[in-house]
């Protein structure tokens, strides 16, 4: 891209737009703030992992008990 084309594309934007305020002027920042609450998405993810682990443990124990009753160490029905 030549310098003339770059000036034509960026020149009007640079002239007409005013520099806005910095982000720190808009958003109040407290670097020493402590938020003890968990975000809802994190709570949902933890619940999914815990419930999934419990369900998989129950399924594993049922299959292990069935395999022990049938005398099949591999857990496959005969």
PDB file of N, CA, C and O in Angstrom:
ATOM      1  N   UNK A   1       0.862  -1.158   0.000  1.00  0.00           N
ATOM      2  CA  UNK A   1       0.000   0.000   0.000  1.00  0.00           C
ATOM      3  C   UNK A   1       0.916   1.230   0.000  1.00  0.00           C
ATOM      4  O   UNK A   1       1.841   1.338   0.805  1.00  0.00           O
ATOM      5  N   UNK A   2       0.639   2.129  -0.903  1.00  0.00           N
ATOM      6  CA  UNK A   2       1.458   3.320  -1.034  1.00  0.00           C
ATOM      7  C   UNK A   2       1.158   4.337   0.053  1.00  0.00           C
ATOM      8  O   UNK A   2       0.132   4.243   0.727  1.00  0.00           O
ATOM      9  N   UNK A   3       2.042   5.305   0.228  1.00  0.00           N
ATOM     10  CA  UNK A   3       1.829   6.308   1.280  1.00  0.00           C
ATOM     11  C   UNK A   3       0.629   7.203   1.022  1.00  0.00           C
ATOM     12  O   UNK A   3      -0.012   7.668   1.965  1.00  0.00           O
ATOM     13  N   UNK A   4       0.316   7.452  -0.259  1.00  0.00           N
ATOM     14  CA  UNK A   4      -0.841   8.298  -0.570  1.00  0.00           C
ATOM     15  C   UNK A   4      -2.124   7.579  -0.192  1.00  0.00           C
ATOM     16  O   UNK A   4      -3.023   8.169   0.408  1.00  0.00           O
ATOM     17  N   UNK A   5      -2.204   6.288  -0.548  1.00  0.00           N
ATOM     18  CA  UNK A   5      -3.404   5.519  -0.209  1.00  0.00           C
ATOM     19  C   UNK A   5      -3.545   5.373   1.304  1.00  0.00           C
ATOM     20  O   UNK A   5      -4.656   5.441   1.829  1.00  0.00           O
ATOM     21  N   UNK A   6      -2.442   5.176   2.004  1.00  0.00           N
ATOM     22  CA  UNK A   6      -2.501   5.077   3.464  1.00  0.00           C
ATOM     23  C   UNK A   6      -2.968   6.389   4.082  1.00  0.00           C
ATOM     24  O   UNK A   6      -3.721   6.386   5.056  1.00  0.00           O
ATOM     25  N   UNK A   7      -2.520   7.517   3.514  1.00  0.00           N
ATOM     26  CA  UNK A   7      -2.955   8.815   4.030  1.00  0.00           C
ATOM     27  C   UNK A   7      -4.437   9.041   3.775  1.00  0.00           C
ATOM     28  O   UNK A   7      -5.150   9.575   4.625  1.00  0.00           O
ATOM     29  N   UNK A   8      -4.902   8.623   2.578  1.00  0.00           N
ATOM     30  CA  UNK A   8      -6.314   8.817   2.247  1.00  0.00           C
ATOM     31  C   UNK A   8      -7.221   7.951   3.124  1.00  0.00           C
ATOM     32  O   UNK A   8      -8.319   8.370   3.489  1.00  0.00           O
ATOM     33  N   UNK A   9      -6.762   6.750   3.460  1.00  0.00           N
ATOM     34  CA  UNK A   9      -7.583   5.862   4.291  1.00  0.00           C
ATOM     35  C   UNK A   9      -7.534   6.263   5.764  1.00  0.00           C
ATOM     36  O   UNK A   9      -8.564   6.266   6.438  1.00  0.00           O
ATOM     37  N   UNK A  10      -6.355   6.599   6.264  1.00  0.00           N
ATOM     38  CA  UNK A  10      -6.217   6.871   7.692  1.00  0.00           C
ATOM     39  C   UNK A  10      -6.329   8.349   8.017  1.00  0.00           C
ATOM     40  O   UNK A  10      -6.636   8.700   9.156  1.00  0.00           O
ATOM     41  N   UNK A  11      -6.089   9.224   7.054  1.00  0.00           N
ATOM     42  CA  UNK A  11      -6.097  10.651   7.292  1.00  0.00           C
ATOM     43  C   UNK A  11      -7.417  11.186   7.811  1.00  0.00           C
ATOM     44  O   UNK A  11      -7.433  11.827   8.863  1.00  0.00           O
ATOM     45  N   UNK A  12      -8.530  10.953   7.120  1.00  0.00           N
ATOM     46  CA  UNK A  12      -9.814  11.488   7.605  1.00  0.00           C
ATOM     47  C   UNK A  12     -10.213  10.925   8.960  1.00  0.00           C
ATOM     48  O   UNK A  12     -10.814  11.628   9.772  1.00  0.00           O
ATOM     49  N   UNK A  13      -9.886   9.673   9.207  1.00  0.00           N
ATOM     50  CA  UNK A  13     -10.241   9.084  10.498  1.00  0.00           C
ATOM     51  C   UNK A  13      -9.439   9.738  11.618  1.00  0.00           C
ATOM     52  O   UNK A  13      -9.948   9.956  12.717  1.00  0.00           O
ATOM     53  N   UNK A  14      -8.205  10.039  11.327  1.00  0.00           N
ATOM     54  CA  UNK A  14      -7.357  10.633  12.329  1.00  0.00           C
ATOM     55  C   UNK A  14      -7.777  12.080  12.618  1.00  0.00           C
ATOM     56  O   UNK A  14      -7.646  12.547  13.749  1.00  0.00           O
ATOM     57  N   UNK A  15      -8.271  12.775  11.617  1.00  0.00           N
ATOM     58  CA  UNK A  15      -8.622  14.180  11.787  1.00  0.00           C
ATOM     59  C   UNK A  15      -9.976  14.332  12.472  1.00  0.00           C
ATOM     60  O   UNK A  15     -10.132  15.203  13.328  1.00  0.00           O
ATOM     61  N   UNK A  16     -10.964  13.500  12.113  1.00  0.00           N
ATOM     62  CA  UNK A  16     -12.329  13.709  12.602  1.00  0.00           C
ATOM     63  C   UNK A  16     -12.582  13.094  13.967  1.00  0.00           C
ATOM     64  O   UNK A  16     -13.491  13.538  14.668  1.00  0.00           O
ATOM     65  N   UNK A  17     -11.824  12.103  14.368  1.00  0.00           N
ATOM     66  CA  UNK A  17     -12.102  11.452  15.649  1.00  0.00           C
ATOM     67  C   UNK A  17     -11.280  12.094  16.760  1.00  0.00           C
ATOM     68  O   UNK A  17     -10.086  12.349  16.603  1.00  0.00           O
ATOM     69  N   UNK A  18     -11.917  12.340  17.845  1.00  0.00           N
ATOM     70  CA  UNK A  18     -11.230  12.868  19.019  1.00  0.00           C
ATOM     71  C   UNK A  18     -10.696  11.704  19.841  1.00  0.00           C
ATOM     72  O   UNK A  18     -11.329  10.650  19.896  1.00  0.00           O
ATOM     73  N   UNK A  19      -9.566  11.873  20.470  1.00  0.00           N
ATOM     74  CA  UNK A  19      -9.096  10.788  21.331  1.00  0.00           C
ATOM     75  C   UNK A  19     -10.025  10.641  22.537  1.00  0.00           C
ATOM     76  O   UNK A  19     -10.289  11.607  23.252  1.00  0.00           O
ATOM     77  N   UNK A  20     -10.501   9.450  22.745  1.00  0.00           N
ATOM     78  CA  UNK A  20     -11.431   9.187  23.836  1.00  0.00           C
ATOM     79  C   UNK A  20     -10.711   9.062  25.159  1.00  0.00           C
ATOM     80  O   UNK A  20      -9.482   9.053  25.214  1.00  0.00           O
ATOM     81  N   UNK A  21     -11.477   8.967  26.211  1.00  0.00           N
ATOM     82  CA  UNK A  21     -10.855   8.799  27.526  1.00  0.00           C
ATOM     83  C   UNK A  21     -10.223   7.419  27.642  1.00  0.00           C
ATOM     84  O   UNK A  21     -10.619   6.484  26.946  1.00  0.00           O
ATOM     85  N   UNK A  22      -9.262   7.305  28.504  1.00  0.00           N
ATOM     86  CA  UNK A  22      -8.628   6.013  28.731  1.00  0.00           C
ATOM     87  C   UNK A  22      -9.608   5.098  29.447  1.00  0.00           C
ATOM     88  O   UNK A  22     -10.561   5.547  30.083  1.00  0.00           O
ATOM     89  N   UNK A  23      -9.351   3.823  29.328  1.00  0.00           N
ATOM     90  CA  UNK A  23     -10.242   2.836  29.940  1.00  0.00           C
ATOM     91  C   UNK A  23     -10.270   3.000  31.453  1.00  0.00           C
ATOM     92  O   UNK A  23     -11.307   2.783  32.080  1.00  0.00           O
ATOM     93  N   UNK A  24      -9.158   3.375  32.036  1.00  0.00           N
ATOM     94  CA  UNK A  24      -9.117   3.526  33.485  1.00  0.00           C
ATOM     95  C   UNK A  24      -9.962   4.701  33.958  1.00  0.00           C
ATOM     96  O   UNK A  24     -10.311   4.780  35.136  1.00  0.00           O
ATOM     97  N   UNK A  25     -10.296   5.622  33.041  1.00  0.00           N
ATOM     98  CA  UNK A  25     -11.155   6.734  33.430  1.00  0.00           C
ATOM     99  C   UNK A  25     -12.623   6.343  33.398  1.00  0.00           C
ATOM    100  O   UNK A  25     -13.443   6.977  34.062  1.00  0.00           O
ATOM    101  N   UNK A  26     -12.967   5.317  32.645  1.00  0.00           N
ATOM    102  CA  UNK A  26     -14.362   4.883  32.522  1.00  0.00           C
ATOM    103  C   UNK A  26     -14.698   3.848  33.597  1.00  0.00           C
ATOM    104  O   UNK A  26     -15.723   3.952  34.271  1.00  0.00           O
ATOM    105  N   UNK A  27     -13.833   2.857  33.749  1.00  0.00           N
ATOM    106  CA  UNK A  27     -14.091   1.749  34.659  1.00  0.00           C
ATOM    107  C   UNK A  27     -13.330   1.990  35.952  1.00  0.00           C
ATOM    108  O   UNK A  27     -12.136   2.286  35.943  1.00  0.00           O
ATOM    109  N   UNK A  28     -14.024   1.862  37.036  1.00  0.00           N
ATOM    110  CA  UNK A  28     -13.384   2.028  38.333  1.00  0.00           C
ATOM    111  C   UNK A  28     -12.636   0.741  38.681  1.00  0.00           C
ATOM    112  O   UNK A  28     -13.219  -0.343  38.698  1.00  0.00           O
ATOM    113  N   UNK A  29     -11.353   0.876  38.957  1.00  0.00           N
ATOM    114  CA  UNK A  29     -10.521  -0.294  39.240  1.00  0.00           C
ATOM    115  C   UNK A  29     -10.093  -0.257  40.697  1.00  0.00           C
ATOM    116  O   UNK A  29      -9.578   0.744  41.194  1.00  0.00           O
ATOM    117  N   UNK A  30     -10.323  -1.379  41.363  1.00  0.00           N
ATOM    118  CA  UNK A  30      -9.859  -1.523  42.742  1.00  0.00           C
ATOM    119  C   UNK A  30      -8.918  -2.719  42.788  1.00  0.00           C
ATOM    120  O   UNK A  30      -9.383  -3.854  42.885  1.00  0.00           O
ATOM    121  N   UNK A  31      -7.618  -2.500  42.723  1.00  0.00           N
ATOM    122  CA  UNK A  31      -6.692  -3.631  42.669  1.00  0.00           C
ATOM    123  C   UNK A  31      -6.660  -4.464  43.942  1.00  0.00           C
ATOM    124  O   UNK A  31      -6.264  -5.629  43.901  1.00  0.00           O
ATOM    125  N   UNK A  32      -7.068  -3.895  45.069  1.00  0.00           N
ATOM    126  CA  UNK A  32      -7.022  -4.653  46.315  1.00  0.00           C
ATOM    127  C   UNK A  32      -8.387  -5.236  46.689  1.00  0.00           C
ATOM    128  O   UNK A  32      -8.580  -5.677  47.822  1.00  0.00           O
ATOM    129  N   UNK A  33      -9.325  -5.242  45.753  1.00  0.00           N
ATOM    130  CA  UNK A  33     -10.671  -5.755  46.048  1.00  0.00           C
ATOM    131  C   UNK A  33     -10.660  -7.281  46.059  1.00  0.00           C
ATOM    132  O   UNK A  33     -10.017  -7.910  45.219  1.00  0.00           O
ATOM    133  N   UNK A  34     -11.362  -7.860  47.000  1.00  0.00           N
ATOM    134  CA  UNK A  34     -11.511  -9.313  47.091  1.00  0.00           C
ATOM    135  C   UNK A  34     -12.977  -9.658  46.921  1.00  0.00           C
ATOM    136  O   UNK A  34     -13.828  -9.188  47.676  1.00  0.00           O
ATOM    137  N   UNK A  35     -13.267 -10.483  45.922  1.00  0.00           N
ATOM    138  CA  UNK A  35     -14.633 -10.909  45.669  1.00  0.00           C
ATOM    139  C   UNK A  35     -14.765 -12.365  46.097  1.00  0.00           C
ATOM    140  O   UNK A  35     -14.293 -13.249  45.382  1.00  0.00           O
ATOM    141  N   UNK A  36     -15.388 -12.644  47.234  1.00  0.00           N
ATOM    142  CA  UNK A  36     -15.443 -14.020  47.722  1.00  0.00           C
ATOM    143  C   UNK A  36     -16.457 -14.892  46.976  1.00  0.00           C
ATOM    144  O   UNK A  36     -16.428 -16.114  47.120  1.00  0.00           O
ATOM    145  N   UNK A  37     -17.337 -14.304  46.194  1.00  0.00           N
ATOM    146  CA  UNK A  37     -18.373 -15.102  45.535  1.00  0.00           C
ATOM    147  C   UNK A  37     -17.826 -15.736  44.266  1.00  0.00           C
ATOM    148  O   UNK A  37     -16.972 -15.172  43.583  1.00  0.00           O
ATOM    149  N   UNK A  38     -18.346 -16.938  43.967  1.00  0.00           N
ATOM    150  CA  UNK A  38     -17.968 -17.633  42.745  1.00  0.00           C
ATOM    151  C   UNK A  38     -18.914 -17.201  41.641  1.00  0.00           C
ATOM    152  O   UNK A  38     -20.102 -17.006  41.900  1.00  0.00           O
ATOM    153  N   UNK A  39     -18.428 -17.046  40.423  1.00  0.00           N
ATOM    154  CA  UNK A  39     -19.327 -16.729  39.309  1.00  0.00           C
ATOM    155  C   UNK A  39     -20.255 -17.912  39.030  1.00  0.00           C
ATOM    156  O   UNK A  39     -19.862 -19.062  39.226  1.00  0.00           O
ATOM    157  N   UNK A  40     -21.463 -17.648  38.580  1.00  0.00           N
ATOM    158  CA  UNK A  40     -22.414 -18.743  38.344  1.00  0.00           C
ATOM    159  C   UNK A  40     -21.918 -19.782  37.343  1.00  0.00           C
ATOM    160  O   UNK A  40     -22.236 -20.963  37.489  1.00  0.00           O
ATOM    161  N   UNK A  41     -21.155 -19.384  36.342  1.00  0.00           N
ATOM    162  CA  UNK A  41     -20.661 -20.354  35.365  1.00  0.00           C
ATOM    163  C   UNK A  41     -19.691 -21.321  36.025  1.00  0.00           C
ATOM    164  O   UNK A  41     -19.704 -22.514  35.721  1.00  0.00           O
ATOM    165  N   UNK A  42     -18.852 -20.824  36.923  1.00  0.00           N
ATOM    166  CA  UNK A  42     -17.920 -21.701  37.624  1.00  0.00           C
ATOM    167  C   UNK A  42     -18.660 -22.671  38.537  1.00  0.00           C
ATOM    168  O   UNK A  42     -18.291 -23.842  38.624  1.00  0.00           O
ATOM    169  N   UNK A  43     -19.688 -22.200  39.209  1.00  0.00           N
ATOM    170  CA  UNK A  43     -20.499 -23.085  40.060  1.00  0.00           C
ATOM    171  C   UNK A  43     -21.142 -24.171  39.218  1.00  0.00           C
ATOM    172  O   UNK A  43     -21.171 -25.333  39.625  1.00  0.00           O
ATOM    173  N   UNK A  44     -21.663 -23.807  38.037  1.00  0.00           N
ATOM    174  CA  UNK A  44     -22.285 -24.790  37.154  1.00  0.00           C
ATOM    175  C   UNK A  44     -21.263 -25.831  36.701  1.00  0.00           C
ATOM    176  O   UNK A  44     -21.563 -27.025  36.687  1.00  0.00           O
ATOM    177  N   UNK A  45     -20.063 -25.391  36.332  1.00  0.00           N
ATOM    178  CA  UNK A  45     -19.034 -26.338  35.890  1.00  0.00           C
ATOM    179  C   UNK A  45     -18.634 -27.292  37.010  1.00  0.00           C
ATOM    180  O   UNK A  45     -18.449 -28.486  36.771  1.00  0.00           O
ATOM    181  N   UNK A  46     -18.500 -26.782  38.213  1.00  0.00           N
ATOM    182  CA  UNK A  46     -18.153 -27.635  39.348  1.00  0.00           C
ATOM    183  C   UNK A  46     -19.258 -28.649  39.609  1.00  0.00           C
ATOM    184  O   UNK A  46     -18.978 -29.817  39.881  1.00  0.00           O
ATOM    185  N   UNK A  47     -20.510 -28.213  39.529  1.00  0.00           N
ATOM    186  CA  UNK A  47     -21.626 -29.147  39.725  1.00  0.00           C
ATOM    187  C   UNK A  47     -21.646 -30.235  38.652  1.00  0.00           C
ATOM    188  O   UNK A  47     -21.897 -31.400  38.959  1.00  0.00           O
ATOM    189  N   UNK A  48     -21.388 -29.868  37.410  1.00  0.00           N
ATOM    190  CA  UNK A  48     -21.364 -30.861  36.332  1.00  0.00           C
ATOM    191  C   UNK A  48     -20.262 -31.888  36.573  1.00  0.00           C
ATOM    192  O   UNK A  48     -20.480 -33.083  36.376  1.00  0.00           O
ATOM    193  N   UNK A  49     -19.091 -31.439  36.993  1.00  0.00           N
ATOM    194  CA  UNK A  49     -17.979 -32.360  37.239  1.00  0.00           C
ATOM    195  C   UNK A  49     -18.288 -33.276  38.423  1.00  0.00           C
ATOM    196  O   UNK A  49     -18.031 -34.479  38.360  1.00  0.00           O
ATOM    197  N   UNK A  50     -18.830 -32.720  39.489  1.00  0.00           N
ATOM    198  CA  UNK A  50     -19.126 -33.529  40.679  1.00  0.00           C
ATOM    199  C   UNK A  50     -20.228 -34.546  40.395  1.00  0.00           C
ATOM    200  O   UNK A  50     -20.098 -35.718  40.747  1.00  0.00           O
ATOM    201  N   UNK A  51     -21.304 -34.103  39.765  1.00  0.00           N
ATOM    202  CA  UNK A  51     -22.415 -35.028  39.462  1.00  0.00           C
ATOM    203  C   UNK A  51     -21.957 -36.084  38.459  1.00  0.00           C
ATOM    204  O   UNK A  51     -22.311 -37.255  38.593  1.00  0.00           O
ATOM    205  N   UNK A  52     -21.180 -35.687  37.465  1.00  0.00           N
ATOM    206  CA  UNK A  52     -20.659 -36.661  36.502  1.00  0.00           C
ATOM    207  C   UNK A  52     -19.761 -37.685  37.162  1.00  0.00           C
ATOM    208  O   UNK A  52     -19.811 -38.867  36.823  1.00  0.00           O
ATOM    209  N   UNK A  53     -18.941 -37.245  38.098  1.00  0.00           N
ATOM    210  CA  UNK A  53     -18.088 -38.186  38.817  1.00  0.00           C
ATOM    211  C   UNK A  53     -18.878 -39.162  39.667  1.00  0.00           C
ATOM    212  O   UNK A  53     -18.554 -40.348  39.729  1.00  0.00           O
ATOM    213  N   UNK A  54     -19.917 -38.661  40.322  1.00  0.00           N
ATOM    214  CA  UNK A  54     -20.759 -39.551  41.131  1.00  0.00           C
ATOM    215  C   UNK A  54     -21.494 -40.569  40.271  1.00  0.00           C
ATOM    216  O   UNK A  54     -21.577 -41.743  40.633  1.00  0.00           O
ATOM    217  N   UNK A  55     -22.029 -40.128  39.135  1.00  0.00           N
ATOM    218  CA  UNK A  55     -22.745 -41.041  38.248  1.00  0.00           C
ATOM    219  C   UNK A  55     -21.793 -42.096  37.701  1.00  0.00           C
ATOM    220  O   UNK A  55     -22.143 -43.275  37.651  1.00  0.00           O
ATOM    221  N   UNK A  56     -20.599 -41.690  37.293  1.00  0.00           N
ATOM    222  CA  UNK A  56     -19.662 -42.675  36.759  1.00  0.00           C
ATOM    223  C   UNK A  56     -19.209 -43.655  37.849  1.00  0.00           C
ATOM    224  O   UNK A  56     -18.978 -44.829  37.561  1.00  0.00           O
ATOM    225  N   UNK A  57     -19.080 -43.190  39.082  1.00  0.00           N
ATOM    226  CA  UNK A  57     -18.708 -44.093  40.172  1.00  0.00           C
ATOM    227  C   UNK A  57     -19.811 -45.110  40.441  1.00  0.00           C
ATOM    228  O   UNK A  57     -19.526 -46.286  40.669  1.00  0.00           O
ATOM    229  N   UNK A  58     -21.055 -44.674  40.415  1.00  0.00           N
ATOM    230  CA  UNK A  58     -22.181 -45.596  40.633  1.00  0.00           C
ATOM    231  C   UNK A  58     -22.242 -46.627  39.518  1.00  0.00           C
ATOM    232  O   UNK A  58     -22.437 -47.814  39.779  1.00  0.00           O
ATOM    233  N   UNK A  59     -22.075 -46.183  38.275  1.00  0.00           N
ATOM    234  CA  UNK A  59     -22.111 -47.126  37.145  1.00  0.00           C
ATOM    235  C   UNK A  59     -20.960 -48.124  37.254  1.00  0.00           C
ATOM    236  O   UNK A  59     -21.150 -49.317  37.022  1.00  0.00           O
ATOM    237  N   UNK A  60     -19.771 -47.642  37.605  1.00  0.00           N
ATOM    238  CA  UNK A  60     -18.629 -48.545  37.748  1.00  0.00           C
ATOM    239  C   UNK A  60     -18.868 -49.565  38.854  1.00  0.00           C
ATOM    240  O   UNK A  60     -18.593 -50.752  38.676  1.00  0.00           O
ATOM    241  N   UNK A  61     -19.382 -49.106  39.996  1.00  0.00           N
ATOM    242  CA  UNK A  61     -19.605 -50.044  41.102  1.00  0.00           C
ATOM    243  C   UNK A  61     -20.678 -51.077  40.763  1.00  0.00           C
ATOM    244  O   UNK A  61     -20.556 -52.236  41.160  1.00  0.00           O
ATOM    245  N   UNK A  62     -21.715 -50.686  40.045  1.00  0.00           N
ATOM    246  CA  UNK A  62     -22.744 -51.654  39.648  1.00  0.00           C
ATOM    247  C   UNK A  62     -22.168 -52.707  38.712  1.00  0.00           C
ATOM    248  O   UNK A  62     -22.450 -53.897  38.852  1.00  0.00           O
ATOM    249  N   UNK A  63     -21.356 -52.258  37.754  1.00  0.00           N
ATOM    250  CA  UNK A  63     -20.764 -53.226  36.823  1.00  0.00           C
ATOM    251  C   UNK A  63     -19.770 -54.131  37.539  1.00  0.00           C
ATOM    252  O   UNK A  63     -19.679 -55.319  37.230  1.00  0.00           O
ATOM    253  N   UNK A  64     -19.027 -53.579  38.491  1.00  0.00           N
ATOM    254  CA  UNK A  64     -18.075 -54.405  39.235  1.00  0.00           C
ATOM    255  C   UNK A  64     -18.809 -55.428  40.099  1.00  0.00           C
ATOM    256  O   UNK A  64     -18.369 -56.574  40.204  1.00  0.00           O
ATOM    257  N   UNK A  65     -19.913 -55.034  40.713  1.00  0.00           N
ATOM    258  CA  UNK A  65     -20.676 -55.971  41.543  1.00  0.00           C
ATOM    259  C   UNK A  65     -21.296 -57.066  40.686  1.00  0.00           C
ATOM    260  O   UNK A  65     -21.327 -58.233  41.076  1.00  0.00           O
ATOM    261  N   UNK A  66     -21.795 -56.671  39.501  1.00  0.00           N
ATOM    262  CA  UNK A  66     -22.374 -57.674  38.606  1.00  0.00           C
ATOM    263  C   UNK A  66     -21.315 -58.646  38.109  1.00  0.00           C
ATOM    264  O   UNK A  66     -21.575 -59.843  37.982  1.00  0.00           O
ATOM    265  N   UNK A  67     -20.124 -58.135  37.829  1.00  0.00           N
ATOM    266  CA  UNK A  67     -19.043 -59.013  37.375  1.00  0.00           C
ATOM    267  C   UNK A  67     -18.603 -59.956  38.488  1.00  0.00           C
ATOM    268  O   UNK A  67     -18.275 -61.112  38.225  1.00  0.00           O
ATOM    269  N   UNK A  68     -18.593 -59.474  39.727  1.00  0.00           N
ATOM    270  CA  UNK A  68     -18.194 -60.325  40.846  1.00  0.00           C
ATOM    271  C   UNK A  68     -19.231 -61.415  41.095  1.00  0.00           C
ATOM    272  O   UNK A  68     -18.871 -62.541  41.439  1.00  0.00           O
ATOM    273  N   UNK A  69     -20.504 -61.099  40.925  1.00  0.00           N
ATOM    274  CA  UNK A  69     -21.553 -62.106  41.126  1.00  0.00           C
ATOM    275  C   UNK A  69     -21.501 -63.182  40.051  1.00  0.00           C
ATOM    276  O   UNK A  69     -21.745 -64.355  40.331  1.00  0.00           O
ATOM    277  N   UNK A  70     -21.183 -62.787  38.825  1.00  0.00           N
ATOM    278  CA  UNK A  70     -21.148 -63.750  37.718  1.00  0.00           C
ATOM    279  C   UNK A  70     -19.816 -64.487  37.673  1.00  0.00           C
ATOM    280  O   UNK A  70     -19.688 -65.458  36.926  1.00  0.00           O
ATOM    281  N   UNK A  71     -18.834 -64.065  38.435  1.00  0.00           N
ATOM    282  CA  UNK A  71     -17.529 -64.725  38.429  1.00  0.00           C
ATOM    283  C   UNK A  71     -16.697 -64.347  37.212  1.00  0.00           C
ATOM    284  O   UNK A  71     -15.736 -65.040  36.878  1.00  0.00           O
ATOM    285  N   UNK A  72     -17.053 -63.272  36.558  1.00  0.00           N
ATOM    286  CA  UNK A  72     -16.331 -62.840  35.367  1.00  0.00           C
ATOM    287  C   UNK A  72     -15.479 -61.634  35.745  1.00  0.00           C
ATOM    288  O   UNK A  72     -16.023 -60.573  36.050  1.00  0.00           O
ATOM    289  N   UNK A  73     -14.158 -61.776  35.730  1.00  0.00           N
ATOM    290  CA  UNK A  73     -13.279 -60.708  36.164  1.00  0.00           C
ATOM    291  C   UNK A  73     -13.287 -59.530  35.204  1.00  0.00           C
ATOM    292  O   UNK A  73     -13.048 -58.396  35.620  1.00  0.00           O
ATOM    293  N   UNK A  74     -13.556 -59.775  33.933  1.00  0.00           N
ATOM    294  CA  UNK A  74     -13.536 -58.700  32.948  1.00  0.00           C
ATOM    295  C   UNK A  74     -14.816 -57.874  32.983  1.00  0.00           C
ATOM    296  O   UNK A  74     -14.844 -56.767  32.446  1.00  0.00           O
ATOM    297  N   UNK A  75     -15.858 -58.379  33.592  1.00  0.00           N
ATOM    298  CA  UNK A  75     -17.095 -57.629  33.686  1.00  0.00           C
ATOM    299  C   UNK A  75     -18.005 -57.811  32.493  1.00  0.00           C
ATOM    300  O   UNK A  75     -19.018 -57.121  32.379  1.00  0.00           O
ATOM    301  N   UNK A  76     -17.663 -58.736  31.594  1.00  0.00           N
ATOM    302  CA  UNK A  76     -18.493 -58.984  30.416  1.00  0.00           C
ATOM    303  C   UNK A  76     -19.371 -60.189  30.680  1.00  0.00           C
ATOM    304  O   UNK A  76     -18.929 -61.202  31.222  1.00  0.00           O
ATOM    305  N   UNK A  77     -20.605 -60.056  30.292  1.00  0.00           N
ATOM    306  CA  UNK A  77     -21.535 -61.182  30.473  1.00  0.00           C
ATOM    307  C   UNK A  77     -21.181 -62.340  29.575  1.00  0.00           C
ATOM    308  O   UNK A  77     -20.580 -62.154  28.517  1.00  0.00           O
ATOM    309  N   UNK A  78     -21.557 -63.560  30.000  1.00  0.00           N
ATOM    310  CA  UNK A  78     -21.210 -64.743  29.209  1.00  0.00           C
ATOM    311  C   UNK A  78     -22.338 -65.149  28.287  1.00  0.00           C
ATOM    312  O   UNK A  78     -22.211 -66.127  27.549  1.00  0.00           O
TER     313      UNK A  78
END
